[in-house]
Amino acid sequence: MKKHFTLLAISSLILTGCANSQTQTVTETTPEKPVIVTSFFPITHLVEKIVGDQATVVQILPIGAE
């Protein structure tokens, strides 16, 4: 009996983890910019110059923390 309960509990946890609670919709009129995450300033600066305003560039480390 305890074995069946354990199997049932594990199965329900696995199935619950696979559920998708968010719905995703694609809007063709306002596409979002991709987000590029970089590690430190020289890489951030280089990527910003390459992509321009086509993507949002985010730096992980705060400025001056290198």
N, C-alpha and C positions, 0 to 999 in steps of 0.2 A: 504494500500500500504506500509506504514511504517512497519507494522507488518511482511509482507512478506519479505521485505528487511532485517530486523533484523534476521528472521529465516534463510534466505539464508546465511547471513554473519556468523552466529553461526555454521551452518552446514558445511560451507566451512572451517572454522577454525578447527573444530573437525576432519574433514577428512584429512586436511593437517597435523595435528599433528599425525595422525596414519600412515602416509606414511613413508616408510623405504628408506632413501636415500643411505644407505651404504649396500654394498653386503659383505657377510661373506663367506669366503672359508675355508675349512678345509684342512690343509696340513698334510699328514701322515709322511712325511720325517723329518720335523723339528717342533715337538710340542713345544709350548711355556710353560714356567714354570708358575704355578699359582702364583698370588701375594697375600701375606698375610699381612694385615695392622694391626699393633699393636699400643697401646696407649703410653706406656713408656718403658724405657730401660729394666727393669727386665723381662717383658713379651717378649720383642723383643729377648733378649738373650736366654730365654727358648725355644721360638719357633724356633730360628735358630739352636739350638742344636738338637731339635727333627726332623726337616725336612731336615737338612743338605743342600745338593745342589739340592734337588728335587723341591724347591720353592724359590721365591724371597720374603724376609721379609722386609717390609717398616715400619718405625716408624713415627707416626704422629707428635709428639712433637720433637723439636730439642734437641739434647743431652745437658743435663745440665739445661733444662727448667722446670724440675719437682719440 
